[in-house]
Amino acid sequence: MILKAIGIALLSGIGGYVAGIFLGILLVNLFSSNIYDKSMEAGMTGFFVVGPLLALVAAIAGFVVYWQRLKAL
């Protein structure tokens, strides 16, 4: 049971990381005033800031939701 919960958390984290990459790129492209290397800033922010943060949030949420569903049964 715990191994399945960890697996679901891992898969949720991977999905969250991918979503975070695109969200970070979108946010930088919309709100950054950088005119010289905006694409570099967007990529770095997506891959190294927003992606890992959203991966952590999604992994914790996936684990908690699965664990609560398991306890309800």
N, C-alpha and C positions, 0 to 999 in steps of 0.2 A: 504494500500500500504506500509506504513512504517513498519507495523507489519510483512508483508511478507518479506521485506528486512532484518529485524532483524532476522527472522527465517532462512533465507538463510545464513546470516552471522554466525549465531550460528552453523548451519550444516557444513559450510565451516571450522569454527574453530575446530570443533570436528574432521573432516577429517584431518586437518592440524596437530592437536595434535598427532593423531595416526601415521601419516607419519613422524612427527618430532621425535617420540620415536624411530622408526626404523632407521631413518637417524642418530640420535645421537649415537645409539648403533653401527651402522656400522662405523661411523667416529672414535669413540674411539677404536674399535677393529682394525681398519686399522692403526691409527697413534699414539696410546699411547705406551709409552715405559714402562709402569707399568707392572711388571711381577707377582706381588703377588695377587692383587685383581682387575684385569682388568675387570672381569665380574661385580663387584660391581660398579666400576667407570663408566662402560658403561651404566648400568641401571640407575644410578643416573643422569648422564648427559642427557640421553634420556628423562627421566621422568620429570626432574626439570629444565633443561636449554633449550635444543633444542626443545622439545615438546611444552612448553608454548610459546616460541618465534615464532615458525612456526604456532601455533594456532592463535596468534595475527595477524600475517601477512596474513594468509588465511582468517580470519574473516573480516579484513579490505578490502582485495581484493574482497571477495565475495559480500560485501555490496556495494562497489564502482561499480563493474561490473553490478550488478543488478540495481542499481540506474541509471547508465548511459543508460542501455537498456530501462529502464522505461521512461527516459526523451526523448529518441529517438523516442518513439512511438507517 
